[in-house]
Every structure is written in structure tokens, then in C-alpha cells.
């Protein structure tokens, strides 16, 4: 008897942040149009956070640290704030039953600010400094692939998403600004800043992957916070 009581207690703790609400419009797994439209309609609630379900706010998104260093560049971004997810356009959500993989394609304008610690070369141009970092990404298209599995905890079985792969491209002009370069030497800094301005898209494609991956990880965390609140068999049409 005590074992049953203990299991019920553990189960209640695991799902204490969830409340009993119906899942948004259900779709068949192979109905890409339904999946995409349903997710788009649900997006405004999702990005502002759903504390009653334990889902954290996505817009704004705060990330403590991102390491975007490469072999020839040290680039650490700290105290990063990202805005713009409220305007996300979901272009496609498609489920591959064979591989149990979900494809999510989205288009969004994002504004990033934070502090950088940088030394090395970006596009063969030297860069050294510590200070404010500002990035504007207009129409960045991100495609994410996640593995979908069932997780059983106590008497509840729910879906879980796990990162698999991603790609991204820019469909408009980006802006990249690194402030306080070369210890304030404007003569040295001006050439690097001009290069960053003229070649911002190339810079983002060259060093942006860790930033995009950090955003994807944050989104997946929130998706899983949501999925954990619903029985797997209750969120789709069989």
C-alpha cells in the first residue's frame, strides 16, 4: 500500500504545474496543413509563456551565455536578450512517421542584444574587444528537425521532442554591431565595423550557428514543458 501511495505522490509532483485543459485543435500526424495552421494559431499563447502549464516565456528570451568560438576566433556572448518571436510565421510543420521526426520551418525577424568578449578574426578581419553586441536578423528562415518519442512516467504517457538537426538562411539584410573594439581605438575599430556592416549576412552565416542552436534549444525546452502536460493519445486524431 505504501508503495502505491508513494508512486501517486511522485506522479503528482512531476505534473503539479499542469492543469486539466483540452489540447488545441487536434490533427492527424500526416496532415501537414492542419499541424501548421494549428501551431500558428496557438503561437501567440505559447511565446508569452503559459505559467499554468509550466511553460516559460519565449519573447523576450534570455540566454546567460553563448559560446560561438571557432578555431580562429574567440566569441563569447553573455546576458543575451532576444526579441521578435511574437511575429513568427510557421511555414511548415511536417511529421515523418517512418523516422518519427518532426520538421518545423519558420520565418521570423529577431533582435539580439548582449555583451561580447571577442578576439581573433571574422572573415579574415582582426577583431578584439569587450562590450555591447547588437544583431538584427530580418527574415531568418530556420528549419529544425526533432525526434519525437513517448515517455512514460507513472500513469502518464506523453510525447517528448529531442533535437536532431537544423539549418538556417537569411532572406533579407542583417545588421551586426560589436561595440568597444580595440580598447576604444576608433581608427582600428572603424575598418572592422564597416566590414561587419557591409558583410553582415556573411558574418551571420559564418558564426551564427551557435546562436541559432541556443534559440532552438530554448524552444524545444518550452515545447517539452507543454507536451508533458498532456497524455500522448489525447493530442492527435488516431
C-alpha positions, -999 to 999 in steps of 0.1 A, spaced: 0 0 0 28 24 9 44 18 -25 12 28 -43 9 59 -21 45 69 -28 41 64 -66 9 86 -66 28 113 -47 57 113 -71 34 114 -100 15 144 -86 48 163 -80 60 156 -116 29 172 -131 20 197 -104 24 226 -128 -1 212 -153 -38 219 -152 -65 200 -169 -73 218 -201 -81 205 -236 -53 203 -261 -56 228 -290 -72 216 -322 -62 181 -329 -48 169 -362 -37 137 -378 0 132 -378 1 132 -416 -20 163 -420 7 189 -425 -17 217 -433 -36 211 -401 -5 208 -380 9 241 -394 -23 261 -390 -30 248 -355 5 256 -343 3 291 -359 -30 298 -341 -15 286 -308 17 306 -312 6 339 -295 -2 320 -263 30 299 -265 55 328 -269 42 349 -240 45 319 -216 19 297 -200 27 296 -163 -3 275 -156 13 247 -177 49 254 -166 58 269 -200 83 297 -197 82 330 -217 98 329 -251 95 365 -261 117 380 -247 141 352 -244 171 355 -221 202 334 -225 230 336 -200 259 326 -222 265 315 -258 300 303 -270 303 309 -307 341 305 -308 359 288 -337 394 278 -345 405 313 -353 380 333 -331 370 336 -295 335 349 -293 315 346 -260 281 364 -258 267 369 -223 234 382 -209 217 379 -243 182 391 -248 163 381 -280 131 397 -291 107 391 -320 92 356 -316 57 371 -314 60 377 -352 70 342 -361 55 327 -392 53 290 -392 58 279 -428 56 242 -424 52 215 -397 55 180 -411 57 147 -393 76 118 -408 61 86 -394 89 64 -407 116 82 -388 94 97 -360 108 130 -369 90 164 -369 101 191 -393 95 227 -383 102 255 -407 97 291 -396 104 327 -407 110 354 -381 126 388 -375 148 387 -344 166 414 -325 195 403 -302 214 424 -276 240 414 -251 277 416 -241 305 402 -262 340 391 -254 358 388 -288 393 382 -301 406 367 -333 394 372 -369 360 374 -385 362 370 -423 400 375 -421 394 408 -404 410 412 -369 386 419 -341 393 424 -304 371 438 -277 346 435 -249 313 454 -249 278 457 -262 266 434 -290 236 441 -313 223 419 -340 192 423 -362 181 394 -383 154 402 -408 135 373 -423 157 345 -410 143 312 -421 151 283 -397 144 246 -404 145 223 -374 142 186 -372 133 169 -339 129 133 -329 96 125 -313 92 98 -287 68 86 -260 78 89 -223 60 71 -196 61 84 -160 38 69 -135 3 66 -151 10 93 -177 25 88 -212 34 120 -230 54 130 -261 89 143 -259 109 162 -285 147 159 -289 169 180 -312 181 162 -343 194 188 -368 188 223 -381 197 247 -409 191 284 -415 193 311 -442 188 348 -444 162 362 -468 169 399 -460 197 422 -448 211 416 -413 228 441 -391 258 432 -368 274 457 -344 303 449 -320 309 479 -298 340 489 -278 366 473 -301 404 477 -299 402 494 -265 383 524 -280 407 530 -308 383 543 -334 409 542 -363 413 504 -359 376 498 -350 361 517 -379 375 494 -405 362 463 -387 328 479 -381 325 488 -417 333 452 -427 307 439 -403 281 463 -418 289 455 -454 292 417 -449 267 412 -420 248 383 -438 281 365 -444 291 371 -408 258 357 -395 261 326 -418 297 321 -407 294 324 -369 257 324 -362 251 286 -358 257 286 -320 233 315 -315 206 298 -336 212 265 -318 208 282 -284 174 296 -296 163 262 -308 173 245 -276 152 271 -256 122 265 -279 125 227 -275 126 231 -237 93 250 -239 77 226 -263 85 197 -239 72 217 -209 39 219 -229 38 183 -241 44 170 -206 10 183 -196 -10 161 -219 -15 124 -224 1 114 -257 -31 98 -270 -52 129 -263 -34 153 -286 -39 139 -320 -65 122 -342 -59 85 -345 
